[in-house]
Structure formats: structure tokens, C-alpha cells
Amino acid sequence: MEYNVLQSTWFFIWGLLWAVFFMTDGFDMGIGTLLPFLGKDDTDRRMMINSIGPLWDGNEVWLITAGGVTFAAFPKVYAVMFSSLYTPLLLILFALIIRGVSFEFRGKVESPVWKKFWDACIFIGSTTPAILFGVAFANIFQGLPMDQAGYHGDLFYLLNPYGILGGLLFLMLFLVHGALWLSIRVSGPLHERSMSAGGKLWFGLLGVAVVFLIASWFSTPLYNNYLSQPLLFAVPLVCVLSLVGVKFFLIKKNALKAWLASCLTIVSATFFCIIGLFPNMFPSNLDAAYSLTAHNSSASQLTLSIMLVVVVIFIPMVIGYQLWAYHMFMDKLSIHDLAEEEAY
């Protein structure tokens, strides 16, 4: 395979891994954010945590995979990412650690104060990465202040209006996604509250998404590739239709189909941005000559070729295992499940 084709192929594999991570761990972060709002008592909160309990750590494997691919396939991007975006990435890492620890520690002591503390940690550990991932990627879309001396900016630079809008978009996507997953896994009043929350949050997501698309026209070059190749508009069209599908299936009270439509919304939204970004990975808004692209920041042709063989063999195995895990834990939870030794 030619070198430039390999580079482009790995760019889209990189984008796919991020899309799968957002699709899977997105509902974990959404449920963690909704914990203090939908969990009316300790039983509700335990049901919410157990709805993602068998899956959340496996979902985060996709984040490790996306980071590993960035390191191995695009080492220059990895180096710049962990220097220019060091603070938000470190905050995301700490938040994810806090969330994981909270799941395990929450039930160790039968004390309301103890549980409220760890519930707050779950909320912070879910909301923080949801927002910061959006802030980070929105800033990448509009370009970063980079020149021959490196990156010129800090965390406060990233918190610009478009970056904050990206953070809100990610948060709303994950909130709807989480409410729908919870609707699948629980029954009774908690099911009704999660379905209602998903329907109400959908309108917020729609509003933020529309504003984000308009702002992207003025703040980023994401539409350039679409204007040069109009057939690519099929991707945002799929995103729009799947978002409408979420609401349609919510009205039909079909939580599973609504959640699957939400999955497609997240994946197609990610690819709308990835396609618009191509071939840039870390564009400079000071001078395009200093932008990092799939072609000037990739590893050697031999490295990319070997990695492609590994991915073709092992990624289907990982997907197969994860589909099996989801199938095993699709049954609705009951209060009796909370009495099991392995329950949270």
C-alpha cells in the first residue's frame, strides 16, 4: 500500500477509535452526570451505577487504544498534544481515575456521608471529561496558536466561546445517550424518569447542535472539504436523521432503538468533524505551514503497515468480545440484583 494511502487510512482509523470511545464511554459519563438528578434515593443510585458497572472499564479501553494509535501512528501529534493540551488532558485523566475509584469505594462503608462524597466524585469524574473532551476537540477544529516555537496558549485560551460550545455539545450528547441507556437497563419509576429526561434533554441537544454547526461555519474550516466534495454531505445528513430518530423512538417508547439511534448520532457527528478536519490533525491558526497533518506527522511506512495488520486481526476480536459483553448485560436490573455479591 502506498505511503500516502496508509497515512490517510490511519487518520480515519484514528477518528474511528475516538468515535467508538465517545459512543461507548459516552453513556457512562452521561449516567454519572445524571446521578444526583435521577437518583432519588440510594437504591436508585445503586441501580444507575450497576447499569454501567460491568461495562464502564471495558469502554475506556477505546480511549487507551485511541491514545496508543496517536502515539504509534502519529508520534509528532502525540508529542504536541501532551504538551499543548497537557492541562486539560491531565484533568481528564484525574477525573477518570476519581470516577473509577468512586465506583469501587462507594459501597465499602454504610454511611450516608461516605456515599454522598463518592456520589459527588462520580458526578465530577463524569462531567469534567465530558466537557473537556469537547473543549479540546473544538479548539483543534478551529486551530491552535502554533508556530516554529511551539504552542502559545494555556487552559484559559482553550476556554473560548467556540471551545465552551464544543464542551456543551459533548455534554448534551452524553446526557441523552446516558439517559437512554439507563432506560434500557432499569424499570419502574427510574425508567420513567430516565425516559422523560432523555426526551427533555433532546431539545437541549438539538439547540446546542444547531448553534455549533452555525458557529463551525464561521470559526472553523470544517466545511471546506464538504464544499469541494458535496457527496460528503451525506455524513452530516445521517447525523441529522439519526438525531431525529432518537426523538421518534422516544415518542414510540422504544428505548433500545432510541439508544442505537443515539449511537449513530455520536459516530456520524464525530466523522462529520473528522472528515472536515482531514488531513489536519493539529492545525495552526497562525500559519498553515506549522500545522500537523496525517502526512507530515506520521510514523514510517513500515510501522504503519505492521500496525495495520495488527489492527485488522485484533480489533474485530475486541469488538466481538464487547458485543458479547453488551449482550450478556442487556437484561433489566432489579432490586434483587443489588443483593448479589458482585453488585455495586
Helices and strands as residue ranges (DSSP letters): H 3-38, H 42-52, H 56-59, H 61-73, H 75-84, H 86-105, G 106-108, H 112-142, E 146-147, E 150-151, H 155-158, H 161-185, H 188-219, H 224-228, G 230-233, H 234-251, H 255-277, E 280-282, G 288-290, E 292-293, H 301-328, G 335-339
